[in-house]
Amino acid sequence: MSPFNLETCARPNILALEPYRCARDDYKDDGTNILLDANENAFGPPVSNGAVDAPSGPSLNLSGLHRYPDPHQNSLKQLFCNLRTTHAHTERTLSPENLFVGVGSDEAIDALLRCFCVPGRDKILVCPPTYGMYSVSAQVNDVALVKVPLLPAPDFQVDVAGVRAALSGPDAAAIKLVYLCSPGNPTGSLLRKDDVRAVLEHPTWNGVVVVDEAYVDFATGPEASLAEWVVEWPNLVVMQTMSKGFGLAGIRLGAVFTSPPIARLLNALKAPYNISSLTSSIAEYALSEAGLAATRAIREKLIAQRERMLREMPRISGVGRLRGGTDSNFLLYEMLNAEGKPDNVTALAVYERLAETKGVVVRFRGKEHGCLGCLRITVGTEDEVTRFLAALERTLAEVRGIPPAADEENREAAASAVVA
Ligand SMILES: *Cc1c(COP(=O)(O)O)cnc(C)c1O
């Protein structure tokens, strides 16, 4: 018998890890479900053969695939700089030295932790309700969390006084990163620039402010993104991704804008060939004039469906208040019980029945801080929104009108029907 014992050999923080879960762990994509759970761009990518009319796509040079990809990606970085240099926040201009590109924002989140946090000693500050990957990645790195919740719905803005107090308190020396999400997930609220500034201007704290702008392209105005503002601060990081606004979650590309010294560290610690040639050629196409025009057209259609959901949702019996903002490609709504109160039993039942009996997958967020009874619904195509609204109306009527015992039986019957 080998003396090997996984329980004593592997790191305790890894053994205790709860992997990041998505709604698709509960409901597999069998090709018939409407997937409004993961905030992807339902309108498809801005390339040919996509689900939308688009100009011709990138030409992929497959014959070069026996060579390693470019480890520096300077031409791709320059295109990101061109896109985000708006002079809304500074007169200065971004350059590729301000950039790190990674395998989605997920690589950037992990790289920042490895760059700044000593395992078992340092901490990060997060503002719930927020994106789950910050805490998963922190735990992988054996880095503890300090939580300063956002101010209550519907604003979900940063509790600036709370954050500043935490950065002056007993944990201040251990806190290396503050993760802010703007527009927030699951809140959909753009954060105020002055609040970000107030954290950056903390007089004693020695750490980095990370603003995750995964959804910034769904917010209005060129000043929504703070990316170019990194040229004015030594310790500001702005993360973006091609997964949402650009409809390219499948290529896995994230970008970090920051000061050249921080960018140098991130580039030094990454795997040398982290971005594949296929990924960078599609990304460069998406950031070309033709790609940006196609992306803008897609975004307009998406925003029209967001407006439609904002009009239609309040007309459905059992839908409560919109929580949070409208700056993203998803909306956070309360589900009400028979007494008209936001309620997690109702919201969870609606989530399950929508998926199991109507083929519509959304995200249950009722257990997140300040999100009692809430579902987060990604904005879909016109047809998907039509089907979602009808399915939600019927599901709420079923859930709110049926006594719990009968509901349980129905649920079991429905679940076995799906399996069969
Ligand atoms: C979806 C999302 C991302 C994107 O992650 P990728 O790894 O780039 O796909 C980043 N941050 C937040 C808050 C998100 O919701």
Ligand as a Chemical Component Dictionary entry (heavy atoms), coordinates in Angstrom:
data_LIG
# 
_chem_comp.id                   LIG 
_chem_comp.type                 NON-POLYMER 
_chem_comp.pdbx_formal_charge   0 
_chem_comp.three_letter_code    LIG 
# 
loop_
_chem_comp_atom.comp_id 
_chem_comp_atom.atom_id 
_chem_comp_atom.alt_atom_id 
_chem_comp_atom.type_symbol 
_chem_comp_atom.charge 
_chem_comp_atom.model_Cartn_x 
_chem_comp_atom.model_Cartn_y 
_chem_comp_atom.model_Cartn_z 
_chem_comp_atom.pdbx_ordinal 
LIG C1 C1 C 0 -18.234 37.440 -17.334 1  
LIG C2 C2 C 0 -17.356 38.241 -16.438 2  
LIG C3 C3 C 0 -15.995 38.335 -16.689 3  
LIG C4 C4 C 0 -15.410 37.697 -17.903 4  
LIG O1 O1 O 0 -14.543 36.703 -17.634 5  
LIG P1 P1 P 0 -13.731 36.083 -18.861 6  
LIG O2 O2 O 0 -12.786 35.190 -18.156 7  
LIG O3 O3 O 0 -13.069 37.223 -19.554 8  
LIG O4 O4 O 0 -14.710 35.399 -19.749 9  
LIG C5 C5 C 0 -15.200 39.105 -15.854 10 
LIG N1 N1 N 0 -15.733 39.758 -14.812 11 
LIG C6 C6 C 0 -17.036 39.701 -14.558 12 
LIG C7 C7 C 0 -17.594 40.480 -13.429 13 
LIG C8 C8 C 0 -17.889 38.931 -15.353 14 
LIG O5 O5 O 0 -19.192 38.861 -15.072 15 
# 
loop_
_chem_comp_bond.comp_id 
_chem_comp_bond.atom_id_1 
_chem_comp_bond.atom_id_2 
_chem_comp_bond.value_order 
_chem_comp_bond.pdbx_ordinal 
LIG C1 C2 SING 1  
LIG C2 C3 SING 2  
LIG C2 C8 DOUB 3  
LIG C3 C4 SING 4  
LIG C3 C5 DOUB 5  
LIG C4 O1 SING 6  
LIG O1 P1 SING 7  
LIG P1 O2 DOUB 8  
LIG P1 O3 SING 9  
LIG P1 O4 SING 10 
LIG C5 N1 SING 11 
LIG N1 C6 DOUB 12 
LIG C6 C7 SING 13 
LIG C6 C8 SING 14 
LIG C8 O5 SING 15 
# 
